Structure formats: C-alpha cells, structure tokens
Amino acid sequence: MQIHPDIAALRSDPASQRHAQAPVSRAAKRWHASAQVEAIAANIAGYAEGAVIDECSQLNRLLNDFEFAQEFVAGWCRTLIRPLSEQPLGQVPSRHSAASGLSTMQLMSAGNVTLSLLAYEERADVVEPSSVLFADRDVSEIVLAGEAHGLAHRITGLENGCAQIDTAKVIYAPGSRMVMHAGAQNRQIVSVEGAMLVLQLIRSPDRPSPTREYSLEDGRLLHQASGNKRASQHFLALDVLGAMERHDAVSAMVELALSVDDEADLRWEAVRQTLALDTAAGLSLLRELSRRDTDLLSAPAASLQQSLIAANAQLAQLSKEVATCPA
C-alpha cells in the first residue's frame, strides 16, 4: 500500500497532527459562536425538547426560506475553506459519512435532533426501487442546489398486514421542500443530475417504533428492525446469549419478556430464546403471557402455545406438567 509522504509524516508526529487540526477546529468554533448560529442552535434545543417547529422562528425560517438557508450553509463553507486550504489534511470536526452516491455532514445536534447537509452525486446505474423504508422520525428538508428525480411515498392504510402506499413521482430543484411525518411518509432519490445538496432536519422520539420495509408492488412487510438503539443492543445480546447456550440467562430473558415497558418485538425475541434454551421455562412463559388480556403478546403467545402442543406430543405433556407446577 502506498502512503503519501505528508500523511506518513502526520502518522508519525502527533504534534504535526495537532498543528494541522488546530486552525480547522478554531474556525468551526467561531462559526458555532456566531449570533445567527447560536440562535438556530437554541431553536434546535427547544425542538429537541418537544417544541413544534413553528415555535422555533430561526429554525423554521431555515427550512422554509431558500435564500436564508443558502446563506447559512455558505457561511459555514466560507468559515472552513480557508483553514482547510492551508491545512488540507485537517478534518472538519463534525460527524460525517459517505456511501455510494451520498455523503452526509452533521452541522448541529441536540438530543434526538440533527441538522445535516446531504450531498447526492450522479450515478451511472439508476435502479427503480422495489421497496421503501418507513422510520419513526420527523424529517424536514430543503434543496439548496442541484436537481433530482425521486419518489414520494405515503402510507394511507393497513389491511391484512399489508400497507396501502400512495406513491408519486417528484422532481426536486433548488428551493424544493420535503416534510415527512413519523412512520408514514418517506421519499427516495432515484436519479441525480450532476449533484444535489440538501439541508435536512431530523427529530426522532426517545423510544422510536420499529422501522418497517414494505414492497412497493403489493405492500407486503418485507423487513422490520427496531428503531430504538437500546432495543437493538438488547436484541444482539439475546442472540449472543442464545448462541452461547447461556442457560443462566433464562431468568433474565423471562423477566424481559414479561416487561410491558419494553418493545413487543424485543420481548418476543426473549420468548424465542427462552424456548430454545429451556423449553419448560418457555412454555411456562407462554402460558403466563397468554393469560394477560391487555398484553400485546397475549394473542401470539396463546397461538404459539397451541401450535407447539398440537405439533408435538412431548411438548403437550410438558405443558401439562408446567401448568400443574406451583407458581
């Protein structure tokens, strides 16, 4: 692997790294300390605490006034261009990510709210999407530069486990605004002409509902994933404990499955892992859940219990034994 001499020098000299980074970090601090940016930051903090966006005058203007939004981002660029031109190996002190055709730079954040710049690039392979994700978050966007073709989706109803999705073709251009409400709306960029820059504001709830992916052809639910970081961590922990056959974790799994304060999907995974590790404890757990009339897991627990008993005589006998055991 070939490494540029300047990068090699930085890697071997921490002092040089600090020297390259210092002017960029100072410039970023100056930008954050400006009156306009501080006013918007205060609005973002209020929005994170539950205020409606109409009550946040500067933030509301940023997402609705095209020229104001352009100047806001241009000011951020002007502040950082000079130190980066002098120290090209310095890093903008903001969270950022890059994937095929899309780069994201987080400008500001507070709580569960983020304000970011999204840069879409033209791609040679244009593929019409066959599915769409709906996440539990409120999104407001304004296009600052460039044009693109996309799709706007809205769930209008649910029937027999399938989503009824209204889809419309959209052309995005400078000044275009997109507002998507939690769990029921989303948009997809299909093709970009050159490049497109978008300013995006996202607010997520403290305990978001699962993210769901539906087929655009027939509305079938294709995939579901927890939108809660804590729940995702617990999902992973349950899978690891199950794979390691940690029988000593069964009592904790039962406690989680019975906790109505946790997500239903996470609780059901705890039921599955309990059954796999300790069948008797799992059957007892299903019996307890099925008796809770107001619990979301009551019906699926009763259904699973009945199907297991009907399919296996040994499980039927074990279920009887569990039912006669003292609580």
C-alpha positions, 0 to 999 in steps of 0.5 A: 500500500502506498502512503503519501509522504505528508500523511506518513509524516502526520502518522508519525508526529502527533504534534504535526497532527495537532498543528494541522487540526488546530486552525480547522477546529478554531474556525468551526468554533467561531462559526458555532459562536456566531449570533445567527448560529447560536440562535438556530442552535437554541431553536434546535434545543427547544425542538429537541425538547418537544417544541413544534417547529413553528415555535422555533422562528430561526429554525423554521425560517431555515427550512422554509426560506431558500435564500436564508438557508443558502446563506447559512450553509455558505457561511459555514463553507466560507468559515472552513475553506480557508483553514482547510486550504492551508491545512488540507489534511485537517478534518472538519470536526463534525460527524460525517459519512459517505456511501455510494452516491451520498455523503452526509455532514452533521452541522448541529445536534441536540438530543434526538435532533440533527441538522445535516447537509446531504450531498447526492452525486450522479450515478451511472446505474439508476435502479427503480426501487422495489421497496421503501423504508418507513422510520419513526422520525420527523424529517424536514428538508430543503434543496439548496442546489442541484436537481433530482428525480425521486419518489414520494411515498405515503402510507394511507392504510393497513389491511391484512398486514399489508400497507396501502402506499400512495406513491408519486413521482417528484422532481426536486430543484433548488428551493424544493421542500420535503416534510415527512411525518413519523412512520408514514411518509418517506421519499427516495432519490432515484436519479441525480443530475450532476449533484444535489445538496440538501439541508435536512432536519431530523427529530426522532422520539426517545423510544422510536417504533420499529422501522418497517420495509414494505414492497412497493408492488403489493405492500407486503412487510418485507423487513422490520428492525427496531428503531430504538438503539437500546432495543437493538443492543438488547436484541444482539445480546439475546442472540449472543446469549442464545448462541452461547447456550447461556442457560443462566440467562433464562431468568433474565430473558423471562423477566424481559419478556414479561416487561410491558415497558419494553418493545413487543418485538424485543420481548418476543425475541426473549420468548424465542430464546427462552424456548430454545434454551429451556423449553419448560421455562418457555412454555411456562412463559407462554402460558403466563403471557397468554393469560394477560388480556391487555398484553400485546403478546397475549394473542401470539403467545396463546397461538404459539402455545397451541401450535407447539402442543398440537405439533408435538406430543412431548411438548403437550405433556410438558405443558401439562406438567408446567401448568400443574407446577406451583407458581 
